[in-house]
Amino acid sequence: MKLLRNGLIGLAILGLLMAALLWFLPARWVLPWLQPHLHGVRLQQVHGSVWDGEAATVASPQGQPWGRLQWQLSRRLLLGQARAQLQFEGPQLTLSAAIRRLPDGRVELHDLRLHADLVGLDVPKGALLGPPGGTLQVRAAQALLQGGWPLQLQAQAHWQHATVHLRGGALALGDLQVQAQAQGGVIQAQLHDDGHGPLQVDGRLQLSPLGWRLDATLRARQTDPPLLRWLARLGPRSSDGSVHVQRRGGLAGQASVTSSTREIQRP
């Protein structure tokens, strides 16, 4: 009996030690296991615990420093409830969000905030016909993601001091705003300007996993030759001086994005 009692006491002490280790587990101990899953992104100068820590330097696969990452991970993870608060700070990008992983694999985001300096970032020029400049602020009250794509979304974006860098220099577009919502995996966004800049914008953007469609009307508020030449490259001018821009792409082809998404969702 004494041997059994001592064995049980030993197991209890071992259990307490294991629980204490998990409760205060240093983040640097987990880093060798985590690093191969980061697709080449490097976490350096890691401090704190798995539950509340930071990487003083987040570097690209090529070794270029991007910024600093802080995290707070709920200990409810030990009960199968994955929740985290992330904050990234870099010279060109800051990002913060509350994240919760659902049992079905989907991810909930709350209070997402992003601030990006577009100059120097690897941003596709797309329909702008040149690399964008200015600062982009995005705020999303909530989002539900599946496979990285938003099934549900409520977000606003503000492109301040929007510019397009062309061969002749930076072309000012003013301050532009976007209101975006998503239901069933289809994102609907409304684009407009602040009413005071050089470019008047009124448009709609629709996206789904199969394609996208843009329908916008642009008009110069001033007789600015570089702006007028840029608009002329986007499409013919109407009698009122506006340019109607229609673009679409992706696997959806000529079908609407909404119709294509319905095809995805069919069993």
C-alpha angles and dihedrals in degrees: 000000000000090000091050091048092050090048092052091048089050092051091049091051090047090050091051091049091050091048091049090048092052091044094054100024109159113238093224090064091060096042097086089056094044099045098074089057095056096078094238098317109133128218110204135181091020116191138175129026133311087258099047117015149114144222107221089204130032109189134189121244086264091055098255110147113239104177146276128310126205125183141182115197120193115239086223083089085085086064093047097264109122113200128155144169114215131190125181122186124187138153092260104021137040123180136174132173145152111237132196126180114213124217091252092058097257119129128225121207123195131187094001112186126182131177119182135177101216096199108102095006117124095250119157110244092218116161092351090079090222143044112288125238137189128064128301123208119189127183125180120183091197141350135180114208132194117185088348094303121112113245090177127019143166111184145147128203129194120195104198122199089000114201139170117214111224132169091270093051138270117339113209116223100172127230116330129191135200130197113195134187131174131198125171092358095303115118118208116191132182118208125200142146129242092256097248108068131095093263127058111210130188116163151132129224124195124189137178134162088271102048152322139243131199125194115175141154117215128188132175114234092200137041093254110157096205091049092047091050091050091051090049089058090056096053147310119304120245124223090268092053096255126131119218110212120197120176133162136170148157132072091313089081113180093344120097119263091240092055091048093052091052087055089055092053096051113106 
